[in-house]
Amino acid sequence: MKYKAFHKMSYGMYLVATELNGEKSGYIANTAFQVTNSPEQVAISCHKDNQTTNVIREAGAFSVSILKQDLDVKLIGNFGFMSGTDLDKFQDVKTQAAKTGMPIVLDECVAWLDCEVRQMVDVGSHWLIIGEVVDSDVVLDEEPLTYKVYREKYKMFSPKNSPTYIERDTLDKEEAEIKKAESVHTAEAESKSEAEPHVCLICGYTYDPEVGDPSMGIPPGTPFEDLPDDYKCPICNAAKEYFKKV
């Protein structure tokens, strides 16, 4: 089986949020899709270990913020790779209360949906939660972020609890087989190995020497080996030792 085939499926990128007893919770999702038009219903796939999943099941409602294509990846880092028990994900984001009372995240958002839970289906590692849309709005007239752009532009992977998560080692082995078959490993590439990109094994952020890391004050043309010893991933704060050469 070729796992790369799953990357050919189309997805969007969303921020799902909910609230119970004054405590907000949210996560990044790439599986939110309309399932009926009468009434208007959408479905989300939520991992059973996610804190947000249990809150949605108790609160009986959730919001879906559709993220814009050109966004601050810190939002994805906080909501996609950090736990709400470790930081307040909502501290620095703009929200508004929906008709259901759920928080709607407006930062980096092109549109939103406010949903009341109608059905929950146990599908193994995840709950498939179907909600009826009771309100919605368009915030910005911009292109929404897709999972393809998320992977190729921002060089990030699915969080471990995502329904589309694939083990990095599995992808590495598959890519290695493809490269070997196509004979793309040349002597010239080997001679430039020290300037190769490195990927964060925690969140999938890729450090590209040609680009550097402007957010951390690292100029373009800086090899990974020349980064300071205390360099950390700008997305999930993982230490330098958690990076692997691509």
BALOBA-1460 file (C-alpha; in Angstrom, 3 decimals):
// residues 246
<rec num="1" residu="m" x="0.000" y="0.000" z="0.000"/>
<rec num="2" residu="k" x="1.282" y="3.477" z="-0.914"/>
<rec num="3" residu="y" x="0.482" y="5.958" z="1.856"/>
<rec num="4" residu="k" x="1.295" y="8.890" z="-0.417"/>
<rec num="5" residu="a" x="-1.993" y="8.101" z="-2.171"/>
<rec num="6" residu="f" x="-3.832" y="9.541" z="0.836"/>
<rec num="7" residu="h" x="-2.132" y="12.893" z="0.198"/>
<rec num="8" residu="k" x="-3.985" y="13.082" z="-3.126"/>
<rec num="9" residu="m" x="-7.299" y="13.427" z="-1.290"/>
<rec num="10" residu="s" x="-8.552" y="17.001" z="-0.892"/>
<rec num="11" residu="y" x="-9.107" y="18.606" z="2.515"/>
<rec num="12" residu="g" x="-9.456" y="22.065" z="3.971"/>
<rec num="13" residu="m" x="-7.938" y="23.375" z="7.198"/>
<rec num="14" residu="y" x="-10.181" y="24.420" z="10.066"/>
<rec num="15" residu="l" x="-10.171" y="25.424" z="13.706"/>
<rec num="16" residu="v" x="-12.880" y="23.676" z="15.723"/>
<rec num="17" residu="a" x="-13.820" y="25.320" z="19.023"/>
<rec num="18" residu="t" x="-16.255" y="24.667" z="21.855"/>
<rec num="19" residu="e" x="-16.929" y="25.727" z="25.454"/>
<rec num="20" residu="l" x="-18.321" y="24.204" z="28.622"/>
<rec num="21" residu="n" x="-18.773" y="25.898" z="32.006"/>
<rec num="22" residu="g" x="-16.706" y="28.870" z="30.874"/>
<rec num="23" residu="e" x="-13.737" y="26.775" z="29.720"/>
<rec num="24" residu="k" x="-12.880" y="27.091" z="26.017"/>
<rec num="25" residu="s" x="-11.286" y="24.282" z="24.039"/>
<rec num="26" residu="g" x="-10.209" y="23.947" z="20.410"/>
<rec num="27" residu="y" x="-8.049" y="22.102" z="17.903"/>
<rec num="28" residu="i" x="-6.928" y="22.199" z="14.266"/>
<rec num="29" residu="a" x="-8.875" y="19.910" z="11.929"/>
<rec num="30" residu="n" x="-8.644" y="18.952" z="8.278"/>
<rec num="31" residu="t" x="-11.801" y="16.872" z="8.252"/>
<rec num="32" residu="a" x="-14.862" y="19.107" z="8.283"/>
<rec num="33" residu="f" x="-17.293" y="18.645" z="5.428"/>
<rec num="34" residu="q" x="-20.926" y="19.230" z="4.526"/>
<rec num="35" residu="v" x="-23.000" y="16.050" z="4.557"/>
<rec num="36" residu="t" x="-26.557" y="17.321" z="3.872"/>
<rec num="37" residu="n" x="-28.274" y="20.473" z="2.616"/>
<rec num="38" residu="s" x="-31.727" y="19.941" z="4.122"/>
<rec num="39" residu="p" x="-31.035" y="20.654" z="6.886"/>
<rec num="40" residu="e" x="-27.519" y="22.040" z="6.438"/>
<rec num="41" residu="q" x="-25.256" y="19.671" z="8.358"/>
<rec num="42" residu="v" x="-21.489" y="19.258" z="8.605"/>
<rec num="43" residu="a" x="-19.382" y="16.470" z="10.055"/>
<rec num="44" residu="i" x="-16.095" y="16.618" z="11.930"/>
<rec num="45" residu="s" x="-13.824" y="13.714" z="12.869"/>
<rec num="46" residu="c" x="-12.481" y="14.015" z="16.443"/>
<rec num="47" residu="h" x="-9.915" y="11.760" z="18.108"/>
<rec num="48" residu="k" x="-11.215" y="10.149" z="21.309"/>
<rec num="49" residu="d" x="-8.109" y="11.289" z="23.220"/>
<rec num="50" residu="n" x="-8.618" y="14.967" z="22.348"/>
<rec num="51" residu="q" x="-9.757" y="17.100" z="25.250"/>
<rec num="52" residu="t" x="-11.934" y="19.113" z="22.845"/>
<rec num="53" residu="t" x="-13.803" y="15.993" z="21.747"/>
<rec num="54" residu="n" x="-15.160" y="15.333" z="25.219"/>
<rec num="55" residu="v" x="-16.129" y="18.980" z="25.644"/>
<rec num="56" residu="i" x="-18.073" y="18.942" z="22.354"/>
<rec num="57" residu="r" x="-19.927" y="15.796" z="23.397"/>
<rec num="58" residu="e" x="-20.953" y="17.387" z="26.695"/>
<rec num="59" residu="a" x="-21.622" y="20.893" z="25.379"/>
<rec num="60" residu="g" x="-23.598" y="19.619" z="22.390"/>
<rec num="61" residu="a" x="-22.291" y="22.337" z="20.080"/>
<rec num="62" residu="f" x="-19.143" y="23.532" z="18.301"/>
<rec num="63" residu="s" x="-17.895" y="26.179" z="15.875"/>
<rec num="64" residu="v" x="-15.798" y="25.701" z="12.741"/>
<rec num="65" residu="s" x="-13.486" y="28.528" z="11.651"/>
<rec num="66" residu="i" x="-12.339" y="28.116" z="8.039"/>
<rec num="67" residu="l" x="-8.698" y="29.247" z="7.959"/>
<rec num="68" residu="k" x="-7.189" y="31.543" z="5.350"/>
<rec num="69" residu="q" x="-4.365" y="30.418" z="3.068"/>
<rec num="70" residu="d" x="-1.837" y="33.081" z="4.081"/>
<rec num="71" residu="l" x="-1.863" y="32.752" z="7.843"/>
<rec num="72" residu="d" x="0.356" y="32.968" z="10.914"/>
<rec num="73" residu="v" x="1.414" y="29.359" z="11.507"/>
<rec num="74" residu="k" x="1.666" y="30.056" z="15.249"/>
<rec num="75" residu="l" x="-2.106" y="29.552" z="15.332"/>
<rec num="76" residu="i" x="-1.665" y="26.034" z="13.936"/>
<rec num="77" residu="g" x="1.229" y="25.396" z="16.293"/>
<rec num="78" residu="n" x="-0.802" y="26.324" z="19.362"/>
<rec num="79" residu="f" x="-4.090" y="24.680" z="18.438"/>
<rec num="80" residu="g" x="-2.680" y="21.729" z="16.497"/>
<rec num="81" residu="f" x="0.375" y="20.628" z="18.441"/>
<rec num="82" residu="m" x="-0.080" y="21.944" z="21.984"/>
<rec num="83" residu="s" x="-2.375" y="20.718" z="24.749"/>
<rec num="84" residu="g" x="-4.868" y="22.998" z="26.449"/>
<rec num="85" residu="t" x="-3.523" y="21.690" z="29.763"/>
<rec num="86" residu="d" x="-0.133" y="23.282" z="28.978"/>
<rec num="87" residu="l" x="-1.206" y="26.726" z="27.736"/>
<rec num="88" residu="d" x="-4.258" y="28.929" z="27.216"/>
<rec num="89" residu="k" x="-4.759" y="28.572" z="23.470"/>
<rec num="90" residu="f" x="-7.327" y="31.373" z="23.415"/>
<rec num="91" residu="q" x="-5.274" y="33.961" z="25.313"/>
<rec num="92" residu="d" x="-4.041" y="35.926" z="22.281"/>
<rec num="93" residu="v" x="-6.772" y="35.208" z="19.716"/>
<rec num="94" residu="k" x="-9.888" y="37.213" z="18.894"/>
<rec num="95" residu="t" x="-13.170" y="35.372" z="19.465"/>
<rec num="96" residu="q" x="-16.869" y="36.108" z="19.457"/>
<rec num="97" residu="a" x="-19.750" y="34.213" z="21.025"/>
<rec num="98" residu="a" x="-21.907" y="32.280" z="18.568"/>
<rec num="99" residu="k" x="-25.674" y="31.831" z="18.689"/>
<rec num="100" residu="t" x="-25.074" y="28.509" z="20.474"/>
<rec num="101" residu="g" x="-22.757" y="30.216" z="22.956"/>
<rec num="102" residu="m" x="-19.688" y="28.572" z="21.475"/>
<rec num="103" residu="p" x="-16.532" y="30.653" z="20.872"/>
<rec num="104" residu="i" x="-15.759" y="31.486" z="17.246"/>
<rec num="105" residu="v" x="-12.060" y="32.097" z="16.510"/>
<rec num="106" residu="l" x="-11.843" y="35.053" z="14.119"/>
<rec num="107" residu="d" x="-8.046" y="35.235" z="13.766"/>
<rec num="108" residu="e" x="-6.844" y="33.933" z="10.360"/>
<rec num="109" residu="c" x="-10.474" y="33.079" z="9.527"/>
<rec num="110" residu="v" x="-12.282" y="33.569" z="6.180"/>
<rec num="111" residu="a" x="-15.653" y="32.195" z="7.327"/>
<rec num="112" residu="w" x="-17.259" y="30.338" z="10.214"/>
<rec num="113" residu="l" x="-20.051" y="27.898" z="11.024"/>
<rec num="114" residu="d" x="-21.970" y="27.559" z="14.292"/>
<rec num="115" residu="c" x="-23.237" y="24.015" z="14.852"/>
<rec num="116" residu="e" x="-25.450" y="22.049" z="17.208"/>
<rec num="117" residu="v" x="-24.610" y="18.355" z="17.598"/>
<rec num="118" residu="r" x="-27.212" y="16.052" z="16.044"/>
<rec num="119" residu="q" x="-25.423" y="12.676" z="15.823"/>
<rec num="120" residu="m" x="-22.246" y="11.011" z="17.060"/>
<rec num="121" residu="v" x="-20.879" y="7.853" z="15.467"/>
<rec num="122" residu="d" x="-18.110" y="5.727" z="16.978"/>
<rec num="123" residu="v" x="-15.666" y="4.995" z="14.131"/>
<rec num="124" residu="g" x="-12.795" y="3.453" z="16.090"/>
<rec num="125" residu="s" x="-10.043" y="5.877" z="17.063"/>
<rec num="126" residu="h" x="-12.345" y="8.834" z="16.360"/>
<rec num="127" residu="w" x="-15.882" y="10.092" z="16.881"/>
<rec num="128" residu="l" x="-17.650" y="11.274" z="13.732"/>
<rec num="129" residu="i" x="-19.711" y="14.186" z="15.030"/>
<rec num="130" residu="i" x="-22.492" y="15.589" z="12.843"/>
<rec num="131" residu="g" x="-23.778" y="19.059" z="13.593"/>
<rec num="132" residu="e" x="-26.588" y="21.151" z="12.170"/>
<rec num="133" residu="v" x="-25.460" y="24.629" z="11.106"/>
<rec num="134" residu="v" x="-27.587" y="27.198" z="12.955"/>
<rec num="135" residu="d" x="-25.583" y="30.254" z="11.892"/>
<rec num="136" residu="s" x="-22.666" y="31.184" z="9.622"/>
<rec num="137" residu="d" x="-20.846" y="34.184" z="8.196"/>
<rec num="138" residu="v" x="-18.062" y="35.225" z="5.816"/>
<rec num="139" residu="v" x="-15.256" y="37.229" z="7.446"/>
<rec num="140" residu="l" x="-12.750" y="37.755" z="4.626"/>
<rec num="141" residu="d" x="-12.871" y="37.454" z="0.838"/>
<rec num="142" residu="e" x="-9.670" y="35.406" z="0.684"/>
<rec num="143" residu="e" x="-8.650" y="31.927" z="-0.416"/>
<rec num="144" residu="p" x="-9.080" y="29.233" z="2.263"/>
<rec num="145" residu="l" x="-6.149" y="27.105" z="3.356"/>
<rec num="146" residu="t" x="-6.064" y="23.568" z="1.968"/>
<rec num="147" residu="y" x="-4.293" y="20.555" z="3.408"/>
<rec num="148" residu="k" x="-2.121" y="20.415" z="0.253"/>
<rec num="149" residu="v" x="-0.899" y="23.994" z="0.766"/>
<rec num="150" residu="y" x="-0.433" y="23.266" z="4.473"/>
<rec num="151" residu="r" x="1.900" y="20.374" z="3.619"/>
<rec num="152" residu="e" x="3.736" y="21.909" z="0.666"/>
<rec num="153" residu="k" x="3.986" y="25.613" z="1.594"/>
<rec num="154" residu="y" x="4.251" y="25.413" z="5.366"/>
<rec num="155" residu="k" x="6.058" y="22.041" z="5.354"/>
<rec num="156" residu="m" x="3.987" y="20.692" z="8.235"/>
<rec num="157" residu="f" x="2.441" y="17.299" z="8.984"/>
<rec num="158" residu="s" x="-0.819" y="16.201" z="10.538"/>
<rec num="159" residu="p" x="-0.922" y="16.185" z="14.349"/>
<rec num="160" residu="k" x="-0.767" y="12.670" z="15.812"/>
<rec num="161" residu="n" x="-4.492" y="12.633" z="16.679"/>
<rec num="162" residu="s" x="-5.535" y="13.728" z="13.200"/>
<rec num="163" residu="p" x="-7.548" y="11.167" z="11.182"/>
<rec num="164" residu="t" x="-5.040" y="11.674" z="8.335"/>
<rec num="165" residu="y" x="-1.947" y="11.099" z="10.505"/>
<rec num="166" residu="i" x="0.723" y="8.858" z="8.981"/>
<rec num="167" residu="e" x="3.870" y="7.819" z="10.862"/>
<rec num="168" residu="r" x="6.827" y="9.891" z="9.670"/>
<rec num="169" residu="d" x="9.045" y="6.779" z="9.452"/>
<rec num="170" residu="t" x="6.488" y="5.197" z="7.127"/>
<rec num="171" residu="l" x="6.573" y="8.199" z="4.808"/>
<rec num="172" residu="d" x="10.368" y="8.350" z="4.980"/>
<rec num="173" residu="k" x="10.695" y="4.722" z="3.880"/>
<rec num="174" residu="e" x="8.202" y="5.210" z="1.073"/>
<rec num="175" residu="e" x="9.920" y="8.363" z="-0.168"/>
<rec num="176" residu="a" x="13.303" y="6.643" z="0.008"/>
<rec num="177" residu="e" x="12.023" y="3.845" z="-2.206"/>
<rec num="178" residu="i" x="10.666" y="6.344" z="-4.717"/>
<rec num="179" residu="k" x="13.922" y="8.283" z="-4.788"/>
<rec num="180" residu="k" x="15.943" y="5.118" z="-5.208"/>
<rec num="181" residu="a" x="13.761" y="4.018" z="-8.114"/>
<rec num="182" residu="e" x="14.134" y="7.407" z="-9.799"/>
<rec num="183" residu="s" x="17.903" y="7.586" z="-9.084"/>
<rec num="184" residu="v" x="17.704" y="11.110" z="-7.745"/>
<rec num="185" residu="h" x="20.561" y="10.764" z="-5.251"/>
<rec num="186" residu="t" x="23.494" y="12.217" z="-7.160"/>
<rec num="187" residu="a" x="27.060" y="12.931" z="-6.106"/>
<rec num="188" residu="e" x="26.335" y="16.652" z="-6.368"/>
<rec num="189" residu="a" x="23.499" y="16.378" z="-3.884"/>
<rec num="190" residu="e" x="25.742" y="14.500" z="-1.479"/>
<rec num="191" residu="s" x="28.342" y="17.250" z="-1.627"/>
<rec num="192" residu="k" x="25.706" y="19.779" z="-0.564"/>
<rec num="193" residu="s" x="24.254" y="17.653" z="2.220"/>
<rec num="194" residu="e" x="25.175" y="20.094" z="4.949"/>
<rec num="195" residu="a" x="22.850" y="22.679" z="3.409"/>
<rec num="196" residu="e" x="19.882" y="20.316" z="3.221"/>
<rec num="197" residu="p" x="16.547" y="21.097" z="4.915"/>
<rec num="198" residu="h" x="15.791" y="19.567" z="8.314"/>
<rec num="199" residu="v" x="12.344" y="18.594" z="9.551"/>
<rec num="200" residu="c" x="10.986" y="18.822" z="13.082"/>
<rec num="201" residu="l" x="9.921" y="15.324" z="14.142"/>
<rec num="202" residu="i" x="7.331" y="16.738" z="16.551"/>
<rec num="203" residu="c" x="5.205" y="18.994" z="14.328"/>
<rec num="204" residu="g" x="6.643" y="18.599" z="10.828"/>
<rec num="205" residu="y" x="7.977" y="22.156" z="10.401"/>
<rec num="206" residu="t" x="10.822" y="22.159" z="7.864"/>
<rec num="207" residu="y" x="13.849" y="24.425" z="8.284"/>
<rec num="208" residu="d" x="15.020" y="25.415" z="4.785"/>
<rec num="209" residu="p" x="18.583" y="26.834" z="4.711"/>
<rec num="210" residu="e" x="17.760" y="28.878" z="1.599"/>
<rec num="211" residu="v" x="14.977" y="30.646" z="3.487"/>
<rec num="212" residu="g" x="16.425" y="30.692" z="6.998"/>
<rec num="213" residu="d" x="14.034" y="31.489" z="9.832"/>
<rec num="214" residu="p" x="13.193" y="35.223" z="9.862"/>
<rec num="215" residu="s" x="10.900" y="34.763" z="12.879"/>
<rec num="216" residu="m" x="13.930" y="33.640" z="14.916"/>
<rec num="217" residu="g" x="16.399" y="36.097" z="13.351"/>
<rec num="218" residu="i" x="18.113" y="33.419" z="11.218"/>
<rec num="219" residu="p" x="19.136" y="34.875" z="7.799"/>
<rec num="220" residu="p" x="18.752" y="32.996" z="4.472"/>
<rec num="221" residu="g" x="21.718" y="30.807" z="3.566"/>
<rec num="222" residu="t" x="22.301" y="29.529" z="7.113"/>
<rec num="223" residu="p" x="22.939" y="25.736" z="7.184"/>
<rec num="224" residu="f" x="21.133" y="23.843" z="9.918"/>
<rec num="225" residu="e" x="24.458" y="22.868" z="11.448"/>
<rec num="226" residu="d" x="25.298" y="26.554" z="11.969"/>
<rec num="227" residu="l" x="22.141" y="27.300" z="13.946"/>
<rec num="228" residu="p" x="22.658" y="28.161" z="17.648"/>
<rec num="229" residu="d" x="22.585" y="25.184" z="20.012"/>
<rec num="230" residu="d" x="19.541" y="26.671" z="21.732"/>
<rec num="231" residu="y" x="17.590" y="27.023" z="18.469"/>
<rec num="232" residu="k" x="13.985" y="25.852" z="18.829"/>
<rec num="233" residu="c" x="11.242" y="25.023" z="16.350"/>
<rec num="234" residu="p" x="9.224" y="28.220" z="15.726"/>
<rec num="235" residu="i" x="6.009" y="26.176" z="15.710"/>
<rec num="236" residu="c" x="6.182" y="23.784" z="18.674"/>
<rec num="237" residu="n" x="9.360" y="24.896" z="20.502"/>
<rec num="238" residu="a" x="11.057" y="21.519" z="20.015"/>
<rec num="239" residu="a" x="14.828" y="21.598" z="20.601"/>
<rec num="240" residu="k" x="17.360" y="21.314" z="17.774"/>
<rec num="241" residu="e" x="17.955" y="17.641" z="18.586"/>
<rec num="242" residu="y" x="14.417" y="16.824" z="17.437"/>
<rec num="243" residu="f" x="15.191" y="17.837" z="13.839"/>
<rec num="244" residu="k" x="16.115" y="15.296" z="11.189"/>
<rec num="245" residu="k" x="17.757" y="15.895" z="7.826"/>
<rec num="246" residu="v" x="15.253" y="15.550" z="4.975"/>
